[in-house]
Amino acid sequence: MTAVDPPLALLAELTHRCPLRCPYCSNPLELSRASAELGTSSWKRVLGEAAALGVLQVHFSGGEPLVRRDLAELVRHAAKAGLYGNLITSGIHLDAGRLAELVDAGLEHVQLSFQDADMVFGDRIAGFLGAQEAKRRAARLVREAGLPLTVNAVVHRQNLDRLDEIIDLAVALGADRLEVAHVQYYGWALRNRAALLPSREQLDAATAAVEEARARLAGTLVIDYVVPDYYAHRPKACMGGWGRRFLNVSPAGKVLPCHAAETLTGLEFPSVDEASLAEIWYRSPAFERFRGTGWMAEPCRSCERREIDWGGCRCQAFALTGDATRTDPACALSPDHSLLAGARADADEGAPNFLYRQHSTASRRSSEVVSLPA
Amino acid sequence: MSAERPAPVEGKAVLRFAPHAKFRFDEVRQAWIVLAPERLLLPDEQAVEILQMVDGERTVDNIIDDLARRYEAPRDVIAGDVVKMLQDLIDKKVLRA
């Protein structure tokens, strides 16, 4: 077993509260309430421990991190500890005063989500009337404040045909980077998979559009783009490998190897109140469980790519097969690879309605369902 | 905003780090690192040597001359490597002219 390196980045999920209700939200189906969130002093301690452990970048995320009134205080604490601070936001609550406060606290970069280039479609995906306008305003404020701006566009069956417009929007907003991020199918997105999974034709057109735009916009806009799992032959190296580069602290203080890890059953994730980040990173059973290659079965165990893709994604293996130790079905060598073809066929049959993200109430059956445009 | 593609890096260009790119020594790893939006680079020894000369004063030619002298290597070989690396970092918006 090779030595474990310190983590590079921390995803600090400050809250699950968010004004938007995107049906592919990466938060878990069971959302934490405000009363369960870590307080300011706990977060400060976590940020200090992260810097001491070797974390270099901290991504303030959520939910919507701007709903936390102590955000600037946390950003300042991170910056003083030497952490490079990034805000991942919907932009809805961003105003000039709030942004000035964050810039003064030492924020380095803003990643702003856009659900579409089109106002009507964007608001519908976000489940929030006026979202698109608020985002445009937020982008303008970020640029006026002199911060670098990344536009994050999650793409799927309902917006992929407007990728050219999304790219134009990123340029018009003065973004430095555009992340074209295909939906990853866990939690909410898995529930909505048949409505979100793109067709092969859509995917091919999108890949071509990205390649054309990259050449045309070199030096102006950097475009990050990864082919989605459901059309891949080899799995992604999820998180760069379990417990190798990243750690995540949930709103309630659970320390996770990735934001979806709590979907795995049978693993106990320690809380920041029980142990230091260093103890958890180097010694907790949860981080040891899928670290490296020792846990692998065939076909991963003898595969020459086992230290390239690290077996793919544990959460995806579990979500699709019920067994987190199996090879990620995204791999063509996986005996479960045909599951993906089945999901593609389901999506090609016609898009059902969205199940929007929401805090669980009396019954999941009463979840609001909103019709898609004809 | 949405400027034309910047010209390839020239010998007379004076490069500097982009405003929100940070080049610093990390005590935990005992190594130099570059931090930038959505990017984290762990440059190798040679890259570190080059980046330490990106100070907003020296030209690219100065950097190449210095390295050629230090390593007693043919200038054009050094120039090829240096320009390639700097161009890559300009494209990634880590450096700017």
HADDOCK unambig.tbl for C-alpha pairs under 7 A between the chains (distance, minus, plus):
assign (segid A and resid 54 and name CA) (segid B and resid 28 and name CA) 5.47 0.50 0.50
assign (segid A and resid 108 and name CA) (segid B and resid 20 and name CA) 6.03 0.50 0.50
assign (segid A and resid 109 and name CA) (segid B and resid 37 and name CA) 5.92 0.50 0.50
assign (segid A and resid 171 and name CA) (segid B and resid 2 and name CA) 5.99 0.50 0.50
assign (segid A and resid 174 and name CA) (segid B and resid 1 and name CA) 5.50 0.50 0.50
assign (segid A and resid 174 and name CA) (segid B and resid 2 and name CA) 6.44 0.50 0.50
assign (segid A and resid 217 and name CA) (segid B and resid 5 and name CA) 6.90 0.50 0.50
assign (segid A and resid 218 and name CA) (segid B and resid 5 and name CA) 6.11 0.50 0.50
assign (segid A and resid 218 and name CA) (segid B and resid 91 and name CA) 6.87 0.50 0.50
assign (segid A and resid 219 and name CA) (segid B and resid 5 and name CA) 5.13 0.50 0.50
assign (segid A and resid 219 and name CA) (segid B and resid 6 and name CA) 6.10 0.50 0.50
assign (segid A and resid 219 and name CA) (segid B and resid 91 and name CA) 5.18 0.50 0.50
assign (segid A and resid 220 and name CA) (segid B and resid 2 and name CA) 5.81 0.50 0.50
assign (segid A and resid 220 and name CA) (segid B and resid 3 and name CA) 6.27 0.50 0.50
assign (segid A and resid 220 and name CA) (segid B and resid 5 and name CA) 6.33 0.50 0.50
assign (segid A and resid 222 and name CA) (segid B and resid 92 and name CA) 6.93 0.50 0.50
